[in-house]
Amino acid sequence: MRVSVSANGEHDQRLLWQAFRAELLRFVRKRVGEESLAEDIVHDVLIKAFSHRDELKDGSRLRAWLYQITRNALVDHYRAHKPLEPLPADREEQAESDVRAEAELAQCLRPLMGKLPEKYREALLTTLETGMTQRQYASRQGLSISGAKSRVQRGRTMLRDALVQCCRIEMNQRGEVLYHDAGEKCRCH
């Protein structure tokens, strides 16, 4: 269907919107399967399109513009309605084990953090424990933002290096701790 917006009056525009409504409804119905849900999504799309119609610069692109809004609405719908499935029992046990390993490892961090040079320790502790942003920290300390970020990053690097020297750590691809073992020379406990 080739359509362009013309100035032929309100009746023509109403017919145009109705034609697109039927076309979009078929498009959405194929993707969601439920008639009432498809109706709701298309209704929302048309309201959004109508309220933002002044943003469409080229009337000959109306159809593509409406489909883009519709695809975005479908993505939003699927993001909001992801099915939640309970974790299998073995995954629950693994998750509990991961939490325990991270908690035990976190106990090692405080003593190791105490060994960091003062400016890095203070930057790291302030941003981690208070939730202060690095920008806020920079302002409070009279530092540039890059200076504050540098201190926090160097503190993290020093802490990670100290932890790796002290303990044997295995992590998955997402950086989650899978296993750790404090070495004999480790004094983090």
MARROTOR-706392 format. One record per residue (C-alpha): residue in one letter; x, y, z. Coordinates in steps of 0.2 Angstrom, whole numbers, plus 5000, padded with zeros to 4 digits. Layout:
aXYZ;...
//
This chain:
m500050005000;r500850174994;v500150315005;s500650495007;v499950625018;s498950755008;a497950905013;n496250825007;g495450845023;e495050765040;h494050625031;d495550565021;q496650565037;r495350465046;l495350335032;l497250335032;w497350295050;q496050165049;a496950075035;f498650075045;r497750015060;a497149865051;e498849835044;l499749855060;l498549745069;r498849605057;f500749635060;v500649635079;r499449495080;k500649375071;r501949415085;v500949415101;g499549285097;e498249365107;e496949475099;s496549585114;l498449615117;a498749655099;e497349785100;d498049865115;i499749875108;v499149945091;h498050065101;d499550135110;v500550145094;l499250245086;i499050365100;k500950385101;a501050415082;f499650535082;s500350635097;h502050645089;r501450675071;d502250845070;e503950755071;l503750665054;k504650775042;d504250675026;g502450615024;s502950485012;r503850395026;l502350375037;r502150195034;a503950155039;w503850275054;l502250185060;y503150015058;q504650075068;i503550135082;t502649965082;r504249865082;n504849975097;a503149945106;l503349755103;v505149755110;d504549855125;h503149735128;y504249585127;r505549665139;a504149705152;h503349525151;k504849405151;p504249245158;l505049205175;e505549025178;p506048965195;l507848905195;p508148715195;a508648645212;d510448625207;r510548805201;e509848865217;e511248765227;q512548835215;a511949015218;e511948995237;s513748925235;d514249075224;v513549195237;r514449105251;a516149105241;e515949295238;a515549335256;e517049235262;l518149325249;a517349495254;q518049465272;c519849465264;l519549635257;r519549745272;p521249685279;l522049695261;m521249865259;g522049925275;k523749895266;l523350015251;p524150185251;e523050315260;k522450415245;y521850255235;r521150175251;e520150335255;a519550355237;l518950175236;l518150165253;t517250325251;t516450285234;l516050105239;e515450125256;t514450285255;g513850265237;m514650435233;t514950455214;q516650485208;r516150655202;q515450695220;y517050625227;a518150735216;s517150895221;r517250855239;q519150825238;g519550965226;l520150845212;s519750845194;i518550705189;s519850615180;g520950625195;a519650545206;k519250415194;s521150375192;r521250355211;v519750235212;q520350135198;r522150125204;g521450075221;r520449935213;t521849875203;m523049865219;l521649785229;r521349655215;d523249615214;a523449595232;l521949475233;v522649375218;q524349365227;c523449305243;c522149195237;r521849075222;i520249135214;e519249055200;m517949165191;n516649135177;q516549235161;r515549375170;g516849395184;e515849305197;v516849205210;l516649015208;y518048965220;h519349035231;d520648965242;a521649075254;g523449025253;e524548985268;k525349155268;c523749245266;r523349355281;c521649405276;h520649305289;
//
